[in-house]
Amino acid sequence: MCGIVGYIGDKLAQPILLNGLKRLEYRGYDSAGMVTYLPVKNSLSIRKLPGKVRVLEALLKKKPLSGNLGISHTRWSTHGEPNQVNAHPHLDCKNEIAIVHNGIIENYAVLKAQLIKEKHKFISQTDTEVIVHLIEKFYKDCSLENAVRQAISKLEGSFAIGVISRREPDKLIGVRCGSPLIVGVGKDENFLASDVPALLDATKEVIFLEENEMAVLSKDKIEITSFSGVPVKMSPVTVSWDVSQAQKGGFTHFMLKEINEQPAVLENMLNQRILKDRPEVFFDQLKISREEIFAVKNITVVACGTAYHAGLCGKYILEELCKISVSVDLSSEFRYRNPLVDKDTLIIAISQSGETADTLAAVREAKKKEAKILAVCNVLGSSLTREADGVIYTNAGPEIGVASTKAYTAQLSVLYLLAIYIADIRKTLDTNTKIGLINTLKTIPRLQEKILKNQKEITAIAQRHHHFGSFLFLGRHINFPSALEGALKLKEISYIPAEGYAAGEMKHGPIALIDEYRAVVCVAPHSKVYEKMISNIQEIHSRRGKIIAIASEGDEKIKELTREVIYIPQVDELFSPLITVLPMQLLAYDISVKRGCDVDQPRNLAKSVTVE
Ligand code: F6R
């Protein structure tokens, strides 16, 4: 939550900072701001406004900022409403130091009271402002980095910050503690950013700061130290993402582009993770040995939101193929309930961003109990990947749309492959079945493409249903999590109340909701629970609910109950979530567009939930 970009070099800072902010807007979009250092006046010049980065861009067109040193910010507000005063950057009393911050300062109230007593003037309601006044307090006869070091020693909470000072305009300082921050390595220029996409135009060489590290950048030097000042060995990494992956590529929205990327994401995954010469799954950074996996007695998945839904599907897949008990927990629940995990437990922590605060806390809790941690993650070098014992990267490329789509497919794909891998070790699959499963997986990208070609039909259904005031999504067995995911997609981007339910639970309450004003999406592909779904659909039909069925090609029976059928290709039930979710993503997308909502940046949300 919140995006930071910083620049020091010979070039004009403004366009680089602005471009970076646009790429980080998925992290928050309540307000945006920028400050640069103007050598002629020896001053810090600031522009900030409530609203999205494009509002800041318009202001900068009228009132550009010059200078070759600057920091900028796009905000997801925690403390203080999203107005101009609360927007970052924040300045100290003398307008000498500027700061941008991502995270939460938990003890800010105590610090603020103390600083006010010491005559510091506060103008915002933010927690961030205490940091810049603390730096000011310590910035007497010492360097900026020394003052920052003293200031952060007083802070409790999580923070990534960028700091500049007009007293030392040859320095750009970045600090990481609980929120992500990376250094971009350039030639005669260096950068700070919350995430890789911000820097893709400028450099592919990055250093992922570790927890409790500080970077002091000048245009031709990078120094990284621990908070106590001990130099740290730097290990730059070359990122493989390219600029085009962070652009819309002709699509109207990132979400639509990312929905359409799913067949390629799956295909790449299969090419990378299945040996060419034999039907074996392999993972290059697993770092958990076959012996360790063999010794595992149970598996717990921890995740939030869409990743949690992938985890719920994972339970069906892993239990079916590996014959091992799997529990799935919301990270935010797991972390506070003294969970029963131990050294015999494998924790699978699923997260697109690898920065979700609750999932990181759940992992830390499990580590204390000596469980092995396997991260399933999309973002290279993210906190989760560094704290886990082993990692399986989902390699879906940057996901910019706030609503997760291709990352979900990638997470599911990893879970299928991981289940085959573990089943192999536990000898719960015979070779022919394994070959059959791998061959079926390889057919899925083509089947997904078929659905994507049919978007027009789904758009027409969206046209007929976008006015409904609420939706119910029903599914059974492995498509129960698909129903949850369908409901989440719709509610988060169209703001229509939508609930996902296990269809078998319908008579235990939700059936009371059914009338002619209720749209009910029923996930009903051919499967062993198909007839049960048909019974549910009949019950909804007789209560005049408006059914949208997702059914297998050739299913004529379902037509008797509703004229709104989205046909999907037939596939083995176990793999059906990779297919059934696509029409629901498209439906949510089309309804959101029809209702004029902001598809890629829905209100109140941020992609990376780095605070509790
Ligand atoms: C929904 C969505 C969120 C995330 C959740 C976890 O479309 O994107 O529910 O899935 O915030 O985020 P990660 O996967 O980054 O841990």
Residues whose N, C-alpha, C, O or C-beta is under 5 A from the ligand:
A	BS01	F6R	C304 G305 T306 A307 I350 S351 Q352 S353 G354 T356 V402 A403 S404 K607 V609
